[in-house]
């Protein structure tokens, strides 16, 4: 194990891993730098039970989770009631006030459409920060509930509520921005 070679040997792998999660080149580079620094400081505790790249990626995962926790804490989490998609329901009957239209498009084909993906990105960017992070971690990065709960410091129940609200908000946004808000 030669720490002087880590950047040359593993820098690209770490950067791609970070960029895939952050979608931000500067943040990805910062996370890789923090990872290498943390690894350098703890190199003597590396037991060799895994490969160096696996060990470094594990450190990077923790750096990413730490970053997410910090972001969540620093941002204001107040959500306005009029922006709450659960307001679509009649509180007395539990039924839709305005029933959403049925989508007839093929989801696989939509995911191949660059235009649709841009609209989806715009819609996810408009979610409240915590909902956006949790939705992306679950649906785009494929993390399981336990990992997300731990990373975002939420209970399983709260996680499901946030995912539900995010999905409702995305449904509304896609209805307006992509599907035209009219029944086909």
PENORBEL-V870841 format. One line per field, one symbol per residue. burial: I if it has 24 or more other ideal C-beta (glycine too) atoms within 12 Angstrom, else O. A space follows every 50 residues. Layout:
# PENORBEL-V870841
burial: ???
This chain:
# PENORBEL-V870841
burial: OOOOOIOOOIIOIIIOIIOOIIOOOOOIOOIIOIIIOIIOOOOOOIOOOO OIIOIIIOIIIOIIIOIIOOIIOOOOOOOOOOOOIIOOOOOOOOOOOOOI OOOOOOOOOOOOOOOOOOIIOOIIOOIIIIIIIIIIIIOOOOIOOOOIIO IIOIOOOOIOOIIOIIIIIIIIIIIOOIIOOOOO
